[in-house]
Amino acid sequence: MAVVFGFCVYRKNMPLSVCTVIGIIVLVVCIIIGLKCPIYLHGDTWMYIIGVYIFVASVTPVWILLQPRDYLSSFLLYAMMIAAVIGVFAANPTLNLPAFVGFEVNGQYLFPVLFVTIACGAISGFHSLISSGTTSKQLNSEKNAKIIGYGAMLVECALAIVSLITIGYIYSKAGADAFKMPPTAVFARGISEMLAVVGFSSPEAQKTAYGLLILSVSAFCLTSLDTGTRLARYMFTEFWLNPGETPETVTGIRKLLCNKYLSTGFTVIVGIAFGMGGWSKVWPLFGASNQLLAGLALLAVAAWLKNAARNHKMFIFPMMFMILVTLTSLALTFKDKILVIASGKGDLFAAYLQAGLAAILFILAIFLVREALPVLTGKKRAA
């Protein structure tokens, strides 16, 4: 469907408005068919199917699949947001959540864990990769960057608020058992139950609303998979290149490693391995590493602006704060995993892996800060 849409818009020059209306109608028809005739496959089978999809999406030109698919999916996401907001205001639930009364929760301190947990709508390293890797290359004008970048973060903030309300709603009904449910199930169940006030009260309507909400969240995640794989392929390729080189100019083993099919295949295989259970070995580092990337992105922009003799001061405080937060989190993770290793209990492989990765990230971050400081302080200009 996305391929046909892209072909009609970019090759046949059909009006975008006409293609959009037809695309939304076909999208609705596909959803109805899916609800009436669901396909049940094992989770591993779906993993392989998704692996094939993201491989194809990552090696084909953006206009063929990735961009039109994301465009059509966006209408599903907007519909989910509208439904969620309507559900919240219509149900107007009374929330009873336990108050936070201390600096420590479940053995973790509020600082820095709070600031490596709240991401996306606030600040996110992954978004810095997306905005520079694919989004910026699809803009008609640089003036559109503000409304797209800042506007997207505001929409994610709204989604975060709705999600918090939904968690509170489910908690008021299920108590501590709410935290045993998968996050997507909490969101879909909460919104679908709140939508019962506006007519989705029958068991069939509830089931349909629940399924559509799960689908919307899944589509939201899928947009990250294909784009993330494409960016991982870029970074894997750049790892083997020296400044000024391109995949076309290198020779030997490096040319093979820079091949887009090999680099994409490597990325997909690693992704499937993580998806089938390996993610649990490194997941505790996700928050800190993602937010560290955000801090380093701010560092890079600040250094670039300073080097270009432009105002960079607005980046200094958030950059310093995010780097301090993430380095503190990495240091605490390293300490905790060393204690696990010393005790000889628990998953020692995961402890060694997380301790090693935390140490590497910490050292690399310090190295990059050290490289950028002379530029930020005006002692030298970057090459």
Buried (B, 14 or more C-beta within 10 A) or exposed (E): EBBEBBBBBBEEEBEEEEBBEBBBEBBEEEBEEEEEEEEEEEEEEEBEEBBEBBBBBBBBEBBBBBBBBBBBBEBBBEBBBEBBBBBBEBBEBEEEEEEEEEEEEEEBBEEBBEBBBBBBBBBBBBBBBBBBBBBBEEEEEEEBEEEBBEEBBEBBEBBBBBBEBBBBBBBBEBEEEBEEBEEBBBBBBBBBBBBBBEEBEEEEBBEBBBBBBBBBBEBBEBBEBBBBBBBBBBEBBEEBBEEEEEBEEBEEEBEEBBEBEBBBBBBBEBBBEBBEEBEEBBEBBBBBBBBBBBBBBBBBBBBBBBBEEEEBEEBBEBBBBBBBBBBBBBBBBBEBBBEBBEEEEEEEEBBBBBBEBBBEBBEEBEEBBEEBEEBBEEEEEEE
